[in-house]
Amino acid sequence: MPQIRLRTVHFILFLFFSQMIIAQTTMESYRLRDEMREFVIAIKKQAESRQENFIVIPQNGIELILKQKSKKLKKAKSYLGAIDGLAQEDLFFGYEDDGKPTPTRETNYFLRYLKIAQNRNKAVLGIDYTKSYSQIKLSNSLNKSQGFISFAAERELNKIPFRSIENENNEHIAALNDAKNFLYLLNYSEYSDKKDLLAELNATNYDVLILDLFFGDRAFSREDINALKQKANGGKRLLIAYMSIGEAEDYRFYWQKEWEENRPVWLEEENPNWEGNYKVRYWNKTWQDIILGTEPSYLNRIIDAGFDGVYLDIIDAFQYFENKE
């Protein structure tokens, strides 16, 4: 009998401590997600202190629109209030491989969250990585059926696919919800000269241009960006700047060469899928100061250049740290 009781006590203790570990892991997960939400909210507040109606669009990390409260998932109201839309990659094509249809299970998972945001009057941008014009057309059709704004292209994002403009129009676009199409172009490797790039962009009728702030190591000027705010057909459009907040990039203005040998505490390992991109402890003040702090911060450079908003990448960095625990 004593041995049986002892085993029972051990088993009860095992269950108790197992539950404690699960609870601690869950709490850590909540903290990581809350930290990213607060980071995005801080970006919105900082931007709007300088520029009214500044647009914030997170890419991926759609789980952040819901948060755990009293064992139930509820809308993260402050976070939803800070964003103007959501962008989701691989919605219908590209989740497993470029040009390959995304599994229905994954698409349905994305739609569950995107519809919640859409019902809160947030624009939804669907991005698919395709291999043919027929896939571009199908992606546009599938997104349209959901009421989403679509863009489909090769993952390199280095070309302007003129034929793929969906719902081309000459209307003035004053807010993200007015847009019927957009261009996502980050890689300027096909352009040896900034003037050539600007000329091609000026010749398009996209409602929204999502661009990298820098051509090479130099930021676009306010004159450059203002010139792009009119479509070729005369309508006004929005200019949104890309900014990664969940990874540091060794080709950006803020990168310091000594970090390669003496890595700061907030800088994590290199992303094996993207050379030169390093995971960051995004809640760290030093990193956040680089993004939205003093005058030379990334966000201030974007605002100084005249962009209407910011497109935030690696929002889902919390998943890296959740899996690391």
C-alpha positions in Angstrom: 0.0 0.0 0.0 2.7 2.6 0.8 4.3 2.0 -2.6 1.0 2.4 -4.4 0.3 5.7 -2.5 3.8 6.9 -3.3 3.3 6.2 -7.0 0.0 8.0 -6.9 1.6 11.0 -5.2 4.4 11.0 -7.9 1.8 10.8 -10.6 -0.2 13.6 -9.2 2.9 15.7 -8.8 3.9 14.9 -12.4 0.5 16.1 -13.6 0.7 19.2 -11.5 4.1 20.2 -12.8 3.2 19.3 -16.3 0.2 21.6 -16.1 2.5 24.3 -14.7 4.9 23.9 -17.6 2.1 24.1 -20.1 0.7 27.2 -18.4 4.1 28.9 -18.4 4.6 28.1 -22.0 1.2 29.5 -22.9 1.8 32.6 -20.8 5.1 33.1 -22.6 3.3 32.7 -25.9 0.8 35.4 -24.9 3.7 37.7 -23.9 5.4 37.3 -27.2 2.3 38.1 -29.2 1.4 41.0 -26.9 4.9 42.5 -27.4 4.4 42.4 -31.2 1.0 44.0 -30.9 2.4 46.7 -28.8 5.2 47.3 -31.2 2.8 47.8 -34.1 0.6 50.1 -32.0 3.6 52.2 -31.1 4.5 52.5 -34.8 1.0 53.7 -35.6 1.1 56.3 -32.8 4.5 57.5 -33.6 3.6 57.9 -37.3 0.3 59.7 -36.7 2.1 62.1 -34.4 3.8 63.4 -37.5 1.4 62.5 -40.3 -2.4 62.2 -40.0 -4.1 59.1 -41.5 -0.8 57.3 -41.8 -1.5 53.7 -43.1 -0.2 50.6 -41.3 -0.4 47.2 -43.0 1.0 44.1 -41.3 2.0 41.2 -43.5 1.2 37.7 -42.2 1.0 37.1 -38.4 -2.8 37.3 -38.7 -3.2 35.4 -35.4 -2.5 38.7 -33.7 -6.0 40.1 -34.4 -7.3 37.7 -31.7 -6.0 37.4 -28.1 -6.6 35.0 -25.2 -8.8 36.4 -22.5 -10.4 34.2 -19.8 -9.8 31.0 -21.8 -11.5 32.6 -24.8 -10.2 34.2 -28.0 -11.4 37.7 -28.3 -10.7 40.5 -30.8 -7.5 42.4 -30.0 -9.3 45.8 -30.3 -6.3 48.1 -29.7 -4.3 46.2 -32.4 -7.1 46.2 -34.8 -7.6 49.9 -34.2 -3.9 50.5 -35.1 -4.0 48.8 -38.5 -5.7 49.7 -41.7 -5.5 46.4 -43.4 -3.9 42.9 -43.4 -1.7 41.3 -46.1 -1.5 37.5 -46.4 1.0 35.7 -48.5 0.4 32.4 -50.2 -3.4 32.7 -49.7 -4.3 30.6 -52.8 -0.9 29.9 -54.4 2.6 29.4 -53.1 2.3 27.9 -49.6 4.2 24.7 -50.4 5.9 25.9 -53.6 5.6 28.8 -56.0 2.9 28.1 -58.6 1.4 25.3 -56.5 -2.1 25.8 -55.1 -2.2 26.3 -51.4 -3.8 23.4 -49.5 -7.5 24.0 -48.8 -6.9 23.5 -45.1 -4.3 26.4 -45.0 -6.5 28.7 -47.1 -9.4 28.1 -44.8 -7.2 28.9 -41.8 -6.1 32.2 -43.4 -9.7 33.1 -44.3 -11.0 32.5 -40.8 -8.8 35.4 -39.5 -8.9 37.6 -42.6 -12.7 37.6 -42.6 -12.7 38.8 -39.0 -10.5 41.7 -40.0 -12.6 42.4 -43.1 -15.7 42.5 -40.9 -14.0 45.2 -38.9 -13.7 47.3 -42.1 -10.0 46.4 -42.6 -8.8 46.0 -46.2 -7.4 42.6 -47.0 -4.5 42.2 -49.5 -4.1 38.7 -50.9 -0.6 37.9 -52.3 0.0 34.8 -54.3 3.3 33.5 -55.8 2.5 32.1 -59.2 4.2 30.7 -62.3 1.9 31.5 -65.1 -0.5 34.1 -66.4 -3.4 31.7 -66.0 -2.6 31.3 -62.3 -2.5 35.1 -61.9 -6.0 35.3 -63.4 -7.2 32.6 -61.1 -5.6 34.2 -58.1 -7.3 37.5 -59.0 -10.7 35.8 -59.4 -10.4 33.9 -56.1 -9.4 37.0 -54.2 -12.2 39.0 -55.8 -14.8 36.4 -54.7 -13.7 37.1 -51.1 -13.8 40.8 -51.5 -9.9 41.0 -51.2 -7.4 43.1 -53.2 -5.1 40.8 -55.0 -1.6 40.7 -56.3 0.0 37.7 -57.9 3.6 37.4 -59.3 6.9 35.5 -58.9 8.3 35.6 -55.4 11.3 37.6 -56.4 9.0 40.7 -56.6 11.4 42.2 -59.1 9.0 42.9 -62.1 6.0 45.0 -62.8 3.4 42.5 -64.2 1.4 45.1 -66.3 -1.1 42.6 -67.6 -2.2 41.5 -64.1 -3.8 44.8 -63.1 -7.2 43.8 -61.6 -10.1 46.3 -61.7 -8.0 49.1 -63.3 -9.6 52.5 -62.8 -9.0 56.2 -62.9 -10.5 57.0 -59.5 -8.7 58.9 -56.7 -7.5 56.6 -53.9 -7.7 58.4 -50.6 -7.8 55.5 -48.2 -6.7 51.8 -48.4 -10.3 50.6 -48.6 -10.8 52.7 -51.8 -8.1 50.6 -53.6 -9.1 47.9 -56.1 -5.5 46.7 -56.9 -1.9 47.1 -55.9 1.7 46.5 -56.9 4.2 44.8 -54.6 7.7 45.5 -55.8 10.7 45.2 -53.5 13.6 44.0 -55.6 15.0 46.6 -58.0 17.8 44.3 -59.4 16.3 44.6 -62.9 16.9 48.3 -62.9 20.4 49.7 -63.2 19.1 53.3 -62.9 16.6 54.8 -60.5 15.2 57.0 -63.3 14.2 53.9 -65.3 12.4 52.4 -62.3 10.5 55.6 -61.6 9.6 56.0 -65.3 8.1 52.5 -65.4 6.2 53.0 -62.1 4.8 56.4 -63.4 3.4 54.6 -66.5 1.2 52.3 -64.4 -2.3 52.6 -63.1 -2.0 50.6 -59.9 -4.1 52.1 -57.0 -1.4 51.4 -54.4 2.4 50.9 -54.8 4.2 49.0 -52.1 7.9 49.7 -52.5 11.2 49.5 -50.7 12.3 52.9 -49.4 15.8 52.4 -50.8 17.2 52.2 -54.3 20.6 50.7 -53.6 21.7 52.4 -50.4 19.9 55.7 -51.0 16.4 56.4 -50.0 13.9 57.8 -52.5 13.4 61.6 -52.1 10.1 63.3 -51.3 10.2 64.6 -54.9 10.5 61.0 -56.2 7.6 59.7 -54.1 5.3 62.7 -54.8 5.8 62.2 -58.5 4.5 58.6 -58.2 1.3 59.6 -56.4 -0.5 60.2 -59.7 -1.5 57.2 -61.9 -0.8 57.4 -65.6 -4.5 57.9 -66.1 -4.6 60.9 -63.8 -6.1 59.3 -60.7 -4.4 59.7 -57.3 -2.9 56.7 -55.6 -1.2 55.7 -52.3 2.5 55.0 -51.7 3.4 52.5 -49.0 6.9 51.7 -47.8 8.1 48.2 -46.9 9.8 47.8 -43.5 10.8 44.6 -41.7 10.4 44.8 -37.9 10.9 41.1 -37.0 14.3 40.7 -38.7 17.4 42.9 -39.1 18.9 43.1 -42.6 22.6 43.5 -43.0 22.2 45.7 -46.1 20.2 48.4 -44.3 21.5 51.8 -43.1 21.4 50.8 -39.5 23.6 47.7 -39.8 27.0 48.0 -38.0 29.8 45.8 -39.2 31.0 45.0 -35.7 27.7 43.1 -35.1 29.1 40.2 -37.2 31.8 39.6 -34.6 30.2 41.1 -31.5 26.5 40.5 -31.9 24.2 42.7 -29.7 21.9 40.8 -27.2 18.8 41.5 -29.3 20.2 40.0 -32.5 19.5 36.3 -33.1 20.5 33.8 -35.7 20.5 34.3 -39.5 17.3 33.3 -41.3 18.4 30.2 -43.3 16.0 31.0 -46.1 17.0 34.6 -46.5 20.7 35.4 -46.5 21.6 38.6 -44.6 18.4 38.6 -42.6 18.6 38.0 -38.8 15.9 37.3 -36.3 15.6 40.0 -33.6 14.2 40.2 -30.1 11.7 42.7 -31.4 10.6 43.8 -27.9 14.1 45.1 -27.1 14.3 48.9 -26.8 17.5 49.2 -28.8 15.9 47.5 -31.8 12.6 49.4 -31.4 14.6 52.7 -31.3 16.1 51.8 -34.7 12.6 51.3 -36.1 10.7 54.2 -34.6 12.9 56.1 -32.1 15.0 59.2 -32.8 15.2 61.3 -35.9 17.2 58.9 -38.1 14.9 56.0 -37.3 13.5 53.8 -40.2 10.0 55.0 -39.7 11.0 58.7 -39.7 12.9 58.2 -43.0 9.8 56.7 -44.5 7.7 59.6 -43.4 10.3 62.1 -44.5 10.3 60.6 -48.0 6.5 61.3 -48.3 5.0 57.8 -48.1 1.4 57.5 -47.1 2.0 54.4 -44.9 4.1 51.5 -44.0 4.0 47.8 -44.9 5.3 45.8 -41.9 7.0 42.5 -42.6 8.0 39.6 -40.3 5.1 40.4 -38.0 5.0 36.6 -37.4 8.4 36.7 -35.7 6.6 35.6 -32.5 6.3 32.2 -34.0 10.1 31.8 -34.2 10.4 32.5 -30.4 7.4 30.3 -29.5 9.0 27.4 -31.3 12.4 28.2 -29.8 11.1 27.9 -26.2 
